[in-house]
Structures are given as C-alpha cells and as structure tokens.
Amino acid sequence: MKIAEKHRAARQHILEAARPLIGQRGFSAVGLAQILDVAGIPKGSFYHYFESKEAFGEALLQTYIDDYLIKMNDILSDGQGNAAQRITRYCQFWRDTHIEGQIGNKCLIVKLAAEVSDLSERMRAILDVGTRTVIDRISTVIATGQAEGSIGNTRQPAPVLAASLYQLWLGSTLMVKITHSSPPFDHAWAASRRLLEI
C-alpha cells in the first residue's frame, strides 16, 4: 500500500472510530486525546491527519452526509414500490435509527447542528448543503408520487412538502431526545400521512 493510501486509510479509520463518540457526547465535549484513544492512534499524531479539530469536524460531517445519501438512495430508489411506499420506508428508517439502543449511530445532523453552526461557518455550510441535498431527494420522490397518484397532496409543490416533511422529522427527533420516548415519532408519522395525503 502506498504512503498516500495508508494516510487516507488511517484518516478514514479515525473518522469512523470517533463518529459514535461524537454522536453520543457532541463535538465540543470530545477532546483530541479521546478521539485518538478511541481510534487507537498514538497521541500527538492528530495533526498528521487533520490540520485542526475544525477540519476533523468538517471531514466527519461530510463523510456522514455522503454515507447518509447512499443509504437514502437505496431506500428511495425506483423499483422499490410506489413513491408513498418509499417515503414510508424512509420515515421508518429515520425512526429505527433513533430509537433506544442506537446511540452511536444516531443522526449527526440532529446531534451537532445547533452546536457547530455557531462554532464554525465551514461546518455550518456543510450541514446546509447536506440538508438541502436530502430535501431535494425527498422532493424528487414526492413529485413522482404526485404524478403517479400515490401522494394525494398536489396542491403544494413537492419542494415545499419535502422541506416540511424533513423539518417535521428533525423536530420530532429533538422531542424524542427530550422525552426519552418514541411517541413524537408516532405523531410525526401521523402528521406526515396527513401532509402528503397517503
């Protein structure tokens, strides 16, 4: 393996190892020593892989969003039922990701958005582009559903419905964190069905 490939592999290993820790504790609460410890990398070598903690955070968020979009594509891909069924699968995936027992795998956008948006303009911009991309993908499926008739709400444009749906689930996830219970997801699903008319 070439030196550049080893460097990329080690960098990716740090990101993957640290993601559950950041997902559980937040970005500011985790120090560089903890990141290196969980990754099994010698202390003092952090700056060999990342120019700063902010650069690490940018790479962490970008990697998370890239992985999330791959999962989304799989869930929402054509040939897996009508649009309403695909949206239903996406909502179920969201719920399953955030229920008890999935602590390290929870959405980094939900966990970090408020925190890092005030800390770093570059991290905020990554979140902004990432969430807009997610909404655009949901919008495409909703537009398909409106055209085929599986989504009954044709009065509102697909982009508006997609943004509303995403924001509804984002808010319900915060309520699940506050209440430590799943009923906010039940409410979000009922509201989603009314919103889309499915």
Contacts in CASP RR format, 6 or more apart in sequence:
PFRMAT RR
TARGET T0000
AUTHOR 0000-0000-0000
METHOD contacts of the structure
MODEL  1
MKIAEKHRAARQHILEAARPLIGQRGFSAVGLAQILDVAGIPKGSFYHYF
ESKEAFGEALLQTYIDDYLIKMNDILSDGQGNAAQRITRYCQFWRDTHIE
GQIGNKCLIVKLAAEVSDLSERMRAILDVGTRTVIDRISTVIATGQAEGS
IGNTRQPAPVLAASLYQLWLGSTLMVKITHSSPPFDHAWAASRRLLEI
1 9 0 8 1.000
7 49 0 8 1.000
10 41 0 8 1.000
10 49 0 8 1.000
11 49 0 8 1.000
11 50 0 8 1.000
11 59 0 8 1.000
12 63 0 8 1.000
13 39 0 8 1.000
13 41 0 8 1.000
14 35 0 8 1.000
14 36 0 8 1.000
14 39 0 8 1.000
14 41 0 8 1.000
14 49 0 8 1.000
14 50 0 8 1.000
14 56 0 8 1.000
15 56 0 8 1.000
15 59 0 8 1.000
15 60 0 8 1.000
15 63 0 8 1.000
17 35 0 8 1.000
17 38 0 8 1.000
17 39 0 8 1.000
17 40 0 8 1.000
18 30 0 8 1.000
18 35 0 8 1.000
18 38 0 8 1.000
18 39 0 8 1.000
18 56 0 8 1.000
18 60 0 8 1.000
19 60 0 8 1.000
19 63 0 8 1.000
19 64 0 8 1.000
19 104 0 8 1.000
19 108 0 8 1.000
20 103 0 8 1.000
20 104 0 8 1.000
20 105 0 8 1.000
21 30 0 8 1.000
21 34 0 8 1.000
21 35 0 8 1.000
21 38 0 8 1.000
22 30 0 8 1.000
22 60 0 8 1.000
22 108 0 8 1.000
22 111 0 8 1.000
22 112 0 8 1.000
23 103 0 8 1.000
23 104 0 8 1.000
23 106 0 8 1.000
23 108 0 8 1.000
23 111 0 8 1.000
23 112 0 8 1.000
24 103 0 8 1.000
24 104 0 8 1.000
26 111 0 8 1.000
26 112 0 8 1.000
26 115 0 8 1.000
27 57 0 8 1.000
27 112 0 8 1.000
27 115 0 8 1.000
27 116 0 8 1.000
27 119 0 8 1.000
28 115 0 8 1.000
28 119 0 8 1.000
31 53 0 8 1.000
32 44 0 8 1.000
32 46 0 8 1.000
32 53 0 8 1.000
33 43 0 8 1.000
35 46 0 8 1.000
35 56 0 8 1.000
36 42 0 8 1.000
36 43 0 8 1.000
36 44 0 8 1.000
36 45 0 8 1.000
36 46 0 8 1.000
37 43 0 8 1.000
41 49 0 8 1.000
46 56 0 8 1.000
49 56 0 8 1.000
50 56 0 8 1.000
50 59 0 8 1.000
54 119 0 8 1.000
54 120 0 8 1.000
54 122 0 8 1.000
54 123 0 8 1.000
57 116 0 8 1.000
57 120 0 8 1.000
57 123 0 8 1.000
58 120 0 8 1.000
58 122 0 8 1.000
58 123 0 8 1.000
58 126 0 8 1.000
60 108 0 8 1.000
61 108 0 8 1.000
61 112 0 8 1.000
61 116 0 8 1.000
61 123 0 8 1.000
61 126 0 8 1.000
61 127 0 8 1.000
62 126 0 8 1.000
64 108 0 8 1.000
64 109 0 8 1.000
65 109 0 8 1.000
65 126 0 8 1.000
65 127 0 8 1.000
65 130 0 8 1.000
65 133 0 8 1.000
68 107 0 8 1.000
68 134 0 8 1.000
69 130 0 8 1.000
69 133 0 8 1.000
69 134 0 8 1.000
69 137 0 8 1.000
71 93 0 8 1.000
72 90 0 8 1.000
72 134 0 8 1.000
72 137 0 8 1.000
73 137 0 8 1.000
75 86 0 8 1.000
75 89 0 8 1.000
75 90 0 8 1.000
75 93 0 8 1.000
76 86 0 8 1.000
76 87 0 8 1.000
76 89 0 8 1.000
76 90 0 8 1.000
76 137 0 8 1.000
76 138 0 8 1.000
76 141 0 8 1.000
77 86 0 8 1.000
80 86 0 8 1.000
80 89 0 8 1.000
82 145 0 8 1.000
82 148 0 8 1.000
82 150 0 8 1.000
83 141 0 8 1.000
83 142 0 8 1.000
83 144 0 8 1.000
83 145 0 8 1.000
83 146 0 8 1.000
83 148 0 8 1.000
83 150 0 8 1.000
83 151 0 8 1.000
84 145 0 8 1.000
84 150 0 8 1.000
84 151 0 8 1.000
84 196 0 8 1.000
84 198 0 8 1.000
85 150 0 8 1.000
86 141 0 8 1.000
87 138 0 8 1.000
87 141 0 8 1.000
87 142 0 8 1.000
87 151 0 8 1.000
87 165 0 8 1.000
87 192 0 8 1.000
87 196 0 8 1.000
87 198 0 8 1.000
88 198 0 8 1.000
90 138 0 8 1.000
90 141 0 8 1.000
91 169 0 8 1.000
91 188 0 8 1.000
91 189 0 8 1.000
91 192 0 8 1.000
94 107 0 8 1.000
94 169 0 8 1.000
94 173 0 8 1.000
94 185 0 8 1.000
95 182 0 8 1.000
95 185 0 8 1.000
95 189 0 8 1.000
96 102 0 8 1.000
97 105 0 8 1.000
97 106 0 8 1.000
97 107 0 8 1.000
98 106 0 8 1.000
98 107 0 8 1.000
98 110 0 8 1.000
98 173 0 8 1.000
98 176 0 8 1.000
98 185 0 8 1.000
99 182 0 8 1.000
99 185 0 8 1.000
107 173 0 8 1.000
109 127 0 8 1.000
109 131 0 8 1.000
109 170 0 8 1.000
110 170 0 8 1.000
110 173 0 8 1.000
110 174 0 8 1.000
110 177 0 8 1.000
112 123 0 8 1.000
112 127 0 8 1.000
113 127 0 8 1.000
116 123 0 8 1.000
116 124 0 8 1.000
116 127 0 8 1.000
117 123 0 8 1.000
117 124 0 8 1.000
117 127 0 8 1.000
131 166 0 8 1.000
134 166 0 8 1.000
135 159 0 8 1.000
135 162 0 8 1.000
135 163 0 8 1.000
135 166 0 8 1.000
136 159 0 8 1.000
136 162 0 8 1.000
138 162 0 8 1.000
138 165 0 8 1.000
138 166 0 8 1.000
139 158 0 8 1.000
139 159 0 8 1.000
139 161 0 8 1.000
139 162 0 8 1.000
139 163 0 8 1.000
140 158 0 8 1.000
142 151 0 8 1.000
142 158 0 8 1.000
142 161 0 8 1.000
142 162 0 8 1.000
142 165 0 8 1.000
142 196 0 8 1.000
143 158 0 8 1.000
145 151 0 8 1.000
145 152 0 8 1.000
146 152 0 8 1.000
146 153 0 8 1.000
146 154 0 8 1.000
146 158 0 8 1.000
150 198 0 8 1.000
151 161 0 8 1.000
151 196 0 8 1.000
151 197 0 8 1.000
151 198 0 8 1.000
152 196 0 8 1.000
152 197 0 8 1.000
152 198 0 8 1.000
153 161 0 8 1.000
153 195 0 8 1.000
153 196 0 8 1.000
153 197 0 8 1.000
161 195 0 8 1.000
161 196 0 8 1.000
164 195 0 8 1.000
165 192 0 8 1.000
165 195 0 8 1.000
165 196 0 8 1.000
168 188 0 8 1.000
168 191 0 8 1.000
168 192 0 8 1.000
168 195 0 8 1.000
169 188 0 8 1.000
169 192 0 8 1.000
171 184 0 8 1.000
171 188 0 8 1.000
172 184 0 8 1.000
172 185 0 8 1.000
172 187 0 8 1.000
172 188 0 8 1.000
173 184 0 8 1.000
175 184 0 8 1.000
176 182 0 8 1.000
176 184 0 8 1.000
176 185 0 8 1.000
192 198 0 8 1.000
END
